[in-house]
Amino acid sequence: MATPPEQETPAPLLRVVNPDATPEEVAALVAVFSALGSGGGEAPRPTRPSWNHPARGVRRTHRSGAGGWRASGLPR
């Protein structure tokens, strides 16, 4: 009696060919391959650099009073 196609077992994704492999070595291989394939999330959105931000083009008012000219040249 043949098994229906939906009950067939799928082919293994990983097959160890070396008969001398220890369970620790097999576990290390599985961990590495599962970590490589786990990048399935959405890619992070790139951040806009601060020098290219539109708010940088808006002119700020300069400080008035003593030392105002010096404060205008300091980084924000």
N, C-alpha and C positions, 0 to 999 in steps of 0.2 A: 504494500500500500504506500503510495507516494504522499509526501507531506505537502500541504498547500503552500503556495509561494509566500504567504504572509507569516508562516511559522518557521521558515528556514533560518538557520543561524547565519549571521553576517560573517564575512571574512575578518580575521583579527587585524587590528590596526598596527600592532607591533608584534613581531615574532623574534624570539631570541634564538640565534643559530649556534652560539657557543654553549656546549653542554657543561662547561666548567663554571658558568656564571653563578655567583652566589645570589641569594635573595636580596641582599643589600645592594648589589650592583644593578639588579633588575629594577629595584625600587628607585635608585638614583636615575636610571635612564627614563623611567616613567615620569618622574618628577620634572626632569629637564624638558622632555617633550610636551608635557602638559603645560608647563610654564611658557613655552614658545607659542603654543596655540591658544593661549588664553587672552590674547589681545583683541577680543571681539567687541569691545565697547566702542562708543563713538569717540573719534579723535578730539582732543582738547582744542578749543578755539584759540587761535593765536592772539596774543595780547598786542595791543597797539603801543608802539614805543612812545615815551612821554614827549620826545622832541617833535613828534609828528601829530600830537593831539590837537584837535581844533581849538580847544580852550587856550592854547598857547598863543594863538593869533590875536586874542582879545587883549587890548591894552589895559593895563592896570593903572590906577591913579598913583601918582608919586606922593610920598609922605612929605608933609610940610613941616617946617620947623628946623631946629638944630639937628644936623646930621641927616637930613632928608635926602640930600644929593648922594650921600654915601650909601644909604639904605637902598636907593634905587638901582645900584649896580650889584647888589648882593643877590645870590641865588634865591629863588622863591622857596 
